[in-house]
Amino acid sequence: MTVPFQCLALVAFLPYVWAPFIVSARASQLGRVDNKSPRAQQAQLTGRGARAVGAHKNAFEALAVFAPAVLGAHLSGADPLWAARLAELFVVARVLHGVFYLTDLDVLRSLTFGVGMVCVAGLFVLAARA
């Protein structure tokens, strides 16, 4: 498996890294975990719990743009070294994005979001130039 595909596998599981923070916030803020209506309960969260939901949802959204970028770079025969570098940087940016989301560091969160999107754009450019 190539490095970009390894990174894609990591990014596919990244939304679930933030899920335990949502569950603990549901229990602590709302008194219990309602497994019959989890989304309705999540919508009631505030503070760190709401930010954990945001990090979770945003990780899925990032996966939706990263996956085609990796596939496009791979299928086009793009430079494997640059594809690997961009994919690795994307993973680092996305992990930091979630950490900054949870810790309410909005400027750093936005910066790491931007870095991740530059990596995605770079992968698409590599694919186009291959």
Backbone as CSV, one residue per row, in Angstrom:
resi,resn,N_x,N_y,N_z,CA_x,CA_y,CA_z,C_x,C_y,C_z
1,MET,0.852,-1.176,0.000,0.000,0.000,0.000,0.892,1.232,0.000
2,THR,0.585,2.179,-0.857,1.389,3.389,-0.944,1.129,4.290,0.264
3,VAL,2.022,5.226,0.490,1.874,6.169,1.605,0.571,6.967,1.494
4,PRO,0.232,7.510,0.317,-1.044,8.226,0.252,-2.254,7.353,0.605
5,PHE,-2.220,6.075,0.223,-3.329,5.198,0.595,-3.307,4.884,2.091
6,GLN,-2.136,4.778,2.677,-2.053,4.606,4.134,-2.639,5.836,4.833
7,CYS,-2.322,6.997,4.309,-2.865,8.240,4.868,-4.383,8.286,4.707
8,LEU,-4.856,7.832,3.563,-6.300,7.788,3.335,-6.979,6.872,4.348
9,ALA,-6.368,5.749,4.653,-6.924,4.850,5.665,-6.990,5.538,7.025
10,LEU,-5.947,6.261,7.383,-5.955,6.997,8.654,-7.050,8.048,8.677
11,VAL,-7.172,8.788,7.590,-8.165,9.857,7.519,-9.585,9.276,7.571
12,ALA,-9.774,8.077,7.032,-11.089,7.437,7.070,-11.527,7.140,8.501
13,PHE,-10.573,6.871,9.384,-10.909,6.571,10.773,-10.840,7.792,11.684
14,LEU,-10.337,8.899,11.195,-10.159,10.088,12.026,-11.468,10.614,12.632
15,PRO,-12.599,10.578,11.930,-13.829,11.061,12.581,-14.139,10.322,13.888
16,TYR,-13.740,9.068,13.945,-14.048,8.258,15.122,-13.101,8.530,16.285
17,VAL,-12.020,9.234,16.034,-11.133,9.663,17.123,-11.853,10.689,17.993
18,TRP,-12.703,11.515,17.363,-13.375,12.590,18.097,-14.677,12.115,18.743
19,ALA,-15.192,10.954,18.345,-16.473,10.457,18.864,-16.495,10.249,20.387
20,PRO,-15.451,9.699,21.000,-15.512,9.536,22.465,-15.678,10.864,23.219
21,PHE,-15.170,11.937,22.655,-15.343,13.246,23.296,-16.809,13.674,23.251
22,ILE,-17.507,13.282,22.193,-18.936,13.586,22.083,-19.709,12.783,23.120
23,VAL,-19.405,11.507,23.230,-20.122,10.642,24.167,-19.921,11.120,25.599
24,SER,-18.690,11.451,25.955,-18.454,11.898,27.334,-19.144,13.232,27.608
25,ALA,-19.211,14.099,26.607,-19.911,15.377,26.787,-21.410,15.158,26.930
26,ARG,-21.960,14.214,26.179,-23.392,13.906,26.306,-23.700,13.424,27.716
27,ALA,-22.828,12.575,28.239,-23.045,12.057,29.596,-22.885,13.154,30.642
28,SER,-21.844,13.955,30.527,-21.587,14.957,31.569,-22.516,16.170,31.470
29,GLN,-22.803,16.632,30.261,-23.642,17.825,30.125,-25.135,17.523,30.232
30,LEU,-25.535,16.346,29.741,-26.970,16.062,29.634,-27.422,14.944,30.565
31,GLY,-26.498,14.424,31.378,-26.850,13.468,32.403,-26.875,12.006,31.980
32,ARG,-26.966,11.763,30.701,-26.987,10.381,30.211,-26.693,10.399,28.719
33,VAL,-26.435,9.230,28.178,-26.222,9.069,26.746,-27.499,8.468,26.174
34,ASP,-28.199,9.244,25.374,-29.436,8.788,24.738,-29.073,8.130,23.411
35,ASN,-29.060,6.803,23.391,-28.663,6.082,22.185,-29.827,5.905,21.210
36,LYS,-31.040,6.237,21.632,-32.193,6.163,20.738,-32.256,7.389,19.826
37,SER,-31.816,8.539,20.325,-31.829,9.787,19.549,-30.509,10.529,19.731
38,PRO,-29.395,9.925,19.302,-28.101,10.550,19.574,-27.913,11.901,18.884
39,ARG,-28.427,12.058,17.693,-28.234,13.331,16.981,-29.010,14.462,17.638
40,ALA,-30.208,14.156,18.095,-30.983,15.176,18.805,-30.270,15.577,20.092
41,GLN,-29.686,14.598,20.767,-28.966,14.908,21.992,-27.696,15.692,21.691
42,GLN,-26.990,15.310,20.633,-25.770,16.037,20.261,-26.070,17.499,19.953
43,ALA,-27.220,17.759,19.374,-27.590,19.131,19.027,-27.755,20.013,20.264
44,GLN,-27.918,19.409,21.424,-28.079,20.161,22.671,-26.739,20.494,23.341
45,LEU,-25.659,19.924,22.851,-24.362,20.138,23.488,-23.881,21.567,23.312
46,THR,-23.101,22.008,24.277,-22.476,23.332,24.220,-20.990,23.177,24.512
47,GLY,-20.247,24.230,24.306,-18.831,24.249,24.650,-18.038,23.154,23.966
48,ARG,-17.215,22.457,24.753,-16.329,21.441,24.202,-17.098,20.309,23.519
49,GLY,-18.246,19.965,24.053,-19.054,18.922,23.437,-19.510,19.317,22.043
50,ALA,-19.970,20.540,21.886,-20.388,21.020,20.568,-19.200,21.090,19.623
51,ARG,-18.053,21.475,20.156,-16.853,21.521,19.311,-16.413,20.122,18.896
52,ALA,-16.602,19.132,19.773,-16.280,17.748,19.413,-17.180,17.267,18.279
53,VAL,-18.450,17.641,18.321,-19.359,17.304,17.226,-18.871,17.970,15.938
54,GLY,-18.446,19.221,16.042,-17.922,19.925,14.873,-16.679,19.253,14.313
55,ALA,-15.774,18.850,15.173,-14.557,18.170,14.722,-14.897,16.845,14.051
56,HIS,-15.843,16.124,14.626,-16.286,14.841,14.076,-16.879,15.037,12.671
57,LYS,-17.801,15.966,12.540,-18.445,16.204,11.244,-17.451,16.741,10.223
58,ASN,-16.574,17.637,10.650,-15.611,18.207,9.720,-14.620,17.167,9.229
59,ALA,-14.309,16.182,10.067,-13.397,15.115,9.645,-14.019,14.290,8.516
60,PHE,-15.333,14.061,8.588,-16.009,13.372,7.479,-15.973,14.222,6.212
61,GLU,-16.198,15.526,6.374,-16.189,16.426,5.219,-14.811,16.465,4.564
62,ALA,-13.774,16.438,5.374,-12.411,16.447,4.836,-12.115,15.158,4.084
63,LEU,-12.612,14.060,4.588,-12.434,12.774,3.911,-13.025,12.817,2.506
64,ALA,-14.150,13.503,2.370,-14.839,13.574,1.076,-14.035,14.319,0.011
65,VAL,-13.133,15.194,0.404,-12.292,15.874,-0.594,-10.909,15.229,-0.709
66,PHE,-10.445,14.629,0.378,-9.122,14.006,0.358,-9.114,12.722,-0.463
67,ALA,-10.146,11.913,-0.318,-10.188,10.623,-1.020,-10.076,10.782,-2.536
68,PRO,-10.863,11.637,-3.184,-10.701,11.766,-4.634,-9.352,12.362,-5.035
69,ALA,-8.786,13.196,-4.178,-7.472,13.758,-4.486,-6.412,12.662,-4.489
70,VAL,-6.448,11.773,-3.503,-5.496,10.662,-3.441,-5.718,9.722,-4.623
71,LEU,-6.967,9.397,-4.889,-7.264,8.504,-6.007,-6.838,9.110,-7.339
72,GLY,-7.111,10.392,-7.512,-6.712,11.058,-8.748,-5.211,11.061,-8.933
73,ALA,-4.481,11.345,-7.874,-3.019,11.351,-7.961,-2.501,9.950,-8.276
74,HIS,-3.081,8.954,-7.649,-2.643,7.583,-7.880,-2.942,7.130,-9.313
75,LEU,-4.170,7.348,-9.745,-4.584,6.875,-11.065,-3.872,7.595,-12.208
76,SER,-3.476,8.830,-11.962,-2.791,9.589,-13.014,-1.298,9.288,-13.068
77,GLY,-0.791,8.579,-12.066,0.639,8.300,-12.010,1.449,9.507,-11.570
78,ALA,0.846,10.334,-10.710,1.524,11.533,-10.211,2.792,11.156,-9.456
79,ASP,3.681,12.117,-9.320,4.950,11.923,-8.610,4.669,11.317,-7.225
80,PRO,5.126,10.099,-6.973,4.799,9.431,-5.707,5.427,10.098,-4.482
81,LEU,6.585,10.696,-4.645,7.224,11.357,-3.502,6.405,12.572,-3.064
82,TRP,6.008,13.394,-4.023,5.224,14.581,-3.684,3.833,14.210,-3.210
83,ALA,3.250,13.185,-3.816,1.929,12.728,-3.363,2.014,12.255,-1.916
84,ALA,3.080,11.544,-1.571,3.264,11.068,-0.198,3.453,12.229,0.772
85,ARG,4.271,13.188,0.385,4.506,14.348,1.257,3.214,15.112,1.525
86,LEU,2.447,15.355,0.464,1.196,16.103,0.619,0.190,15.321,1.458
87,ALA,0.117,14.016,1.242,-0.815,13.196,2.013,-0.429,13.173,3.494
88,GLU,0.853,13.043,3.778,1.311,13.035,5.173,1.040,14.381,5.843
89,LEU,1.311,15.461,5.133,1.041,16.783,5.696,-0.451,16.968,5.941
90,PHE,-1.270,16.438,5.041,-2.719,16.511,5.231,-3.123,15.809,6.536
91,VAL,-2.587,14.636,6.784,-2.922,13.896,8.009,-2.523,14.701,9.238
92,VAL,-1.326,15.245,9.231,-0.871,16.047,10.371,-1.795,17.250,10.570
93,ALA,-2.116,17.927,9.478,-2.996,19.100,9.570,-4.367,18.726,10.112
94,ARG,-4.897,17.579,9.676,-6.235,17.191,10.117,-6.261,16.745,11.572
95,VAL,-5.216,16.088,12.032,-5.150,15.724,13.455,-5.080,17.000,14.296
96,LEU,-4.211,17.912,13.894,-4.104,19.179,14.628,-5.410,19.965,14.557
97,HIS,-6.079,19.922,13.421,-7.363,20.608,13.278,-8.338,20.141,14.367
98,GLY,-8.437,18.834,14.559,-9.330,18.312,15.587,-8.913,18.703,16.988
99,VAL,-7.621,18.650,17.241,-7.113,19.054,18.564,-7.427,20.525,18.813
100,PHE,-7.170,21.360,17.817,-7.444,22.797,17.974,-8.944,23.066,18.084
101,TYR,-9.760,22.258,17.416,-11.212,22.392,17.534,-11.631,22.130,18.979
102,LEU,-11.156,21.019,19.538,-11.538,20.654,20.906,-11.049,21.656,21.941
103,THR,-9.872,22.208,21.709,-9.283,23.122,22.690,-9.654,24.582,22.434
104,ASP,-10.547,24.813,21.476,-11.101,26.140,21.187,-10.046,27.145,20.729
105,LEU,-9.102,26.663,19.933,-8.088,27.542,19.347,-8.476,27.791,17.897
106,ASP,-9.434,28.700,17.717,-10.077,28.870,16.423,-9.146,29.339,15.319
107,VAL,-8.221,30.216,15.612,-7.315,30.703,14.567,-6.398,29.573,14.091
108,LEU,-5.849,28.807,15.024,-5.003,27.674,14.646,-5.815,26.600,13.924
109,ARG,-7.051,26.411,14.365,-7.930,25.455,13.684,-8.129,25.874,12.232
110,SER,-8.410,27.134,12.001,-8.607,27.613,10.631,-7.326,27.508,9.814
111,LEU,-6.202,27.764,10.436,-4.921,27.654,9.737,-4.665,26.214,9.298
112,THR,-4.902,25.261,10.187,-4.669,23.861,9.816,-5.690,23.384,8.787
113,PHE,-6.892,23.926,8.830,-7.878,23.624,7.789,-7.329,24.079,6.437
114,GLY,-6.795,25.295,6.404,-6.219,25.830,5.167,-5.048,25.007,4.664
115,VAL,-4.181,24.587,5.563,-3.042,23.745,5.167,-3.545,22.453,4.538
116,GLY,-4.554,21.853,5.146,-5.119,20.627,4.597,-5.691,20.831,3.211
117,MET,-6.380,21.940,3.010,-6.965,22.208,1.692,-5.891,22.486,0.644
118,VAL,-4.806,23.111,1.039,-3.682,23.312,0.114,-3.104,21.953,-0.290
119,CYS,-3.021,21.039,0.651,-2.531,19.687,0.332,-3.451,18.998,-0.672
120,VAL,-4.753,19.116,-0.474,-5.714,18.523,-1.408,-5.554,19.149,-2.787
121,ALA,-5.468,20.470,-2.827,-5.279,21.155,-4.110,-3.978,20.696,-4.762
122,GLY,-2.938,20.531,-3.957,-1.646,20.054,-4.478,-1.746,18.672,-5.087
123,LEU,-2.500,17.795,-4.451,-2.680,16.454,-5.003,-3.421,16.514,-6.345
124,PHE,-4.414,17.351,-6.439,-5.129,17.516,-7.701,-4.220,18.110,-8.784
125,VAL,-3.376,19.050,-8.403,-2.435,19.643,-9.360,-1.442,18.584,-9.832
126,LEU,-0.927,17.781,-8.909,-0.031,16.689,-9.298,-0.703,15.759,-10.297
127,ALA,-1.956,15.448,-10.045,-2.701,14.561,-10.948,-2.861,15.209,-12.322
128,ALA,-3.172,16.474,-12.323,-3.390,17.173,-13.595,-2.107,17.277,-14.419
129,ARG,-0.990,17.387,-13.731,0.290,17.568,-14.433,0.945,16.235,-14.834
130,ALA,0.403,15.131,-14.313,1.031,13.831,-14.588,0.739,13.351,-16.019
